[in-house]
Amino acid sequence: MRNPQGLDDPQIAATAWNRFRRIMLWMAAGGALCVGIALVCLRIWAGPMPFHMILATILGVWLTFMLGTALMALVFLSSGTGHDDQVIDPLKDEVSIDD
C-alpha cells in the first residue's frame, strides 16, 4: 500500500480545505464590496432602479465574482498540496514538441 500524498493525506486535506474556506469567506466579503460599488455606480449613472434590476445586479455581480474566486482557489489548492504532481500522463512519451 502506498503512502497517502497531497489531498489523499487526511491531515494535509483538512489544512488545505480550511485554507480554501478561509479564502472563500474573505472573497465573499470582497464580492459584497464589489456589489455595493456596482449598485452605487448604477445609481449614479442610471438613477433610481426597479427592484428586479437591483436583485439581478446583486446576484450577477456576486455570483460571477464567487465563481471566479472558487475556480482560482481550487487551482491553488490542487497545486499547493501536490495533487497536480500525482497525475500520470499516458501520452507524454508519444507527443513530440520539436515541430
N, C-alpha and C positions, 0 to 999 in steps of 0.2 A: 504494500500500500504506500502511495506517495505522500509526502508531507504537504499539507494544505498551503497554498500560496495565495497572495492577493486577497480577493474577496472570498476565497474559499476558507480562509482562516477566520473563525468567528470573532476573535479579538480585533483583528485588522478591519473586518467588515463593520463591526459595531462602531469603531472610531471613525471610519470613513462615512458611514451613514449619519452619524451625529454631526459631523462637519458639513455634510450635504444639507441636513435640515437647518443648521445654523445659517448657512449661506442663503438658503431659500427664505428664511424668516427675515433676514436683513434686506434681501432683494424685494420681498413683498412690501416692506415699508418704502423702499425706493420706488417701487411701482406705484404705490399710493401717492407719493410725491409727484410723480410724472402725471398721474391722473389729475391731480389738483392743478398743476401747471397748464395742462391741456384745457381744462374747464375754464380757467381764468382767461387764457388766450382766446378761446372760442367766445367767451362772454364779451371780451373787448372788441373782437373782430366782427361778430355776428349779432351782438345784442342778446336780449332775452331768448332763451331756448325752451322748446317744449320738453316735457318730462322724458319722452321717449328718446329724444336726441341726447339728453344728459345720461340716461341709462345706457344707451348704445356706446357713447363715448367712454364711460367708465368701464364697461365690460370689454370693449375693443382694445383700449389702451392697456388696461391692466393684464388681460389675458395674453395679449401679444408679448408684453414685457416679461411675464412669468414663463411663457413657453420658451422664449429665447434664453432666459436665465436657466431654466431646468435643463435644456439641452446642453448648454455650455458647462454647467455644473456636473452633469453626468460624464462629459468628456474628461474633465479634470479628475473626477472620481475614478474613472476607469484607468486613466494614465497614471495617476498618483499612487494607486495601490498595486501596480504591476500587473493588473488584469490584462492589459494590452499585450504584454510580453508573453502571455500564455497561448496566444493564438498560433496555430500551426497552419502554415500556408502550403497546401499540397502542390501548388503550381510554381513555387518560387524557383525551382531548377529548370522549368520549361520556358520561362519568359526571358527574352534577351532585350537588354536596354541599349545595345550597341548601335541600333539603327539610327 
